[in-house]
C-alpha cells in the first residue's frame, strides 16, 4: 500500500505505521481520492507561494499606472501576478501574501494618498500583524520640492522590515521625472523575485485583465495645437483665468470626465537669459543630460527645472559652492528657516546669494532635475467635444524678493504658446474622481475658482448621456461681476433644468467674506437630505485651506442634521468614502 503515498514526503516511522494501518482499511477509490486531495492542497500552497502581489496607493494616478505597467512586465515574464489598490485591501488579505511589490506616492507635506489613508493608518498601527513570511520591494513616488520627499514609500519600506518582512530588492525613491528610475526598479525587482518564484512559461503573455497600453505618455506625448484661448475674468478682476482648448483631430488621444491633462511647458526666454547672465555661461556650450547632448541654452529653456528649489538640491549645490552661510542654513535645527528661504525663490537667487566659483555649465546641469509636466483637471467631456480637450488655468504672477515671478506652465499657456502652435500633452487618468455609473444618482459639486473645471466636464457628460440624476453646484470666487467663471453656461444649464441648484459665494462682494463652506452650512438640511438619498459629493480645488474647510463643514452638517456624535458623524463620512461617494481632486 505504500506505493499510494505522495512521493518525496519524509515521514517519521510512527506516522508511517499509523498511515499504513489507515490505508489498509480503505478501499482503492478512497485512497485515490485522499491522494488527489492531498496533492491539490499541496499544489494550492505552492501556487500561493508563487503569487506576486502588486499593491499601489495613488493620488493623481501615477502609482496606479506604474503598477499596471509592472503587472504587464510580470505577466510577460511568466509571473502569477495580480494587482490591488490600498483602498480595497485589508491587512488580513495582505498577511496571506508571500511576495509583495509596493508602489506608493507621497502627497503634500508627507501624507499618504487620500484613498490609501485608512490602510496606511492600520498598517502603521501597533495592532498590525507580523509579516515574517513576506518578500518585498518598494517603489516610492515623490517630489523633491517638498520637505518630506517620498516619506510614505519610506514608511512602508521600514514598516515591512519591522514586521519581519524580507527586503528582496532595495527601495527606489523617484522624483517627478520617474520613468528611468521606475524602469530600473521594476526590472531589478522582477529579476530578484524570479530567483525565489517559479515562473510559468505558459503564462508569459499579457494578462487579459491588463489594460491596453496607453498610446500617449510622458515619454511619448501627443503634439496638440492650441486652438482657443479666452480670459474668463472681466475687466478689473485681480485674477487672470484662461479657458484653453487643444485640438485633438487625428491624434487618437482619448480622455474621460474627471481625468487630468499633463502639459509639458518651457521656461521663459527672459528667465533663461537672466540665468545665463548671472552665471556668465555661453548658451552654445554643449551639455549632456542622461546620454543626450544639448546646447546649454536649449537645456535651460526646454529640458531642466530652473525655478524649483528644495533642500536636497541646495545640499548638492553646496557640495560645490562650499558656502558657510548656506551650510549653516541647511544645518539649522529650525527647519522653518530653510523653508522660508526656499519659498518664493529660484535658482537665480541661489546663484546670487551663495556664489559657487567652481560651478561649470555641466555641473550646473547635473544638479538640476528635468522640467516636470503640469497636470490640470480637464474641463470638457469628450462625448460633447470629440475633437478637443479644454482646460481652466489660473495664471500665476507675483513679485517677491525684488523680482517679478511667474508660474512656468500657466504663463507658458497664457503668453508663450501661440495659437495654432503645438504643445506636448498627455492624459493622466483619475479613477478616483469619476461620475457615478448610475446616471440617476444625484451629485453635489463643490468647486471654487479653477476647481470648477471638472464639474464643467461633468455637466457636459451628464447632458450627453441624458442622465436623470439631480445636480447641485457650489461655486465661489472674489466678485460676481468679474469672476463668475463660465457664467453663461451655468445659467443655461439652470434654465434648461439640468442644473437643479446652484449656490454662489463671492467673498469680496460684501463686508463679511463668504465662502463655499458657508453656503453649505446655510443649506445644511437640504444637503443632508441629498446625501441620504444617495448623492455623490465632489470637491475640487485648493487643498491647503478650502478642501479642509469644506470637509469640516460636511462633518458638521452630518453631525447636526442626523443628531450624531462627532465620532458617529466621522464614521458616516468614512462610509461615504468607502462607497466612493465622497471624492476629491485637490491640489
Protein Blocks (a to p, Z undefined) as FASTA:
>chain_A
ZZmpcehiacdfklmmmmmmmmmmpcfklmmmmmmmmmmmmmmmmmmmmpccdddddfko
mmmmmmmmmmmmmmmnopacddddfklccfklmmmpmbdcdddddehjhiacfklmmmmm
mmmpmklccffkbccdddddddfkbmbgoklmmmmmmmmmmnopacfbdcddddfblmlm
mmmmmmmmmmmmmmmpccdfklmccdfklccddfbdfklccddddfbdcdfbdehiabdc
ddddddfehnlpacdehiacdddddddfklmmmmmmmnopafkbccdeehiacdfklmmm
mmpcckbccfklmmmmmmmnopaklmmmmmpmblmlmmmmmnopafklmmmmmccfkbcf
klmmmmpccddddddddfbdfklmmmbccdddddddddeehiacddfklmmmmmmmcghi
acdddddddfklccdfblmbccddddehjllmmmmmmmmmmmmnopabdcddddddfblk
lmmghklmmmmmmmnomambdcdddfklpfbdcdfklmmmmmmmmmmmmmmnopacdded
jfklmmmmmmmmmmmmmmmmnopafklmmmmmmmmmmnopaccddZZ
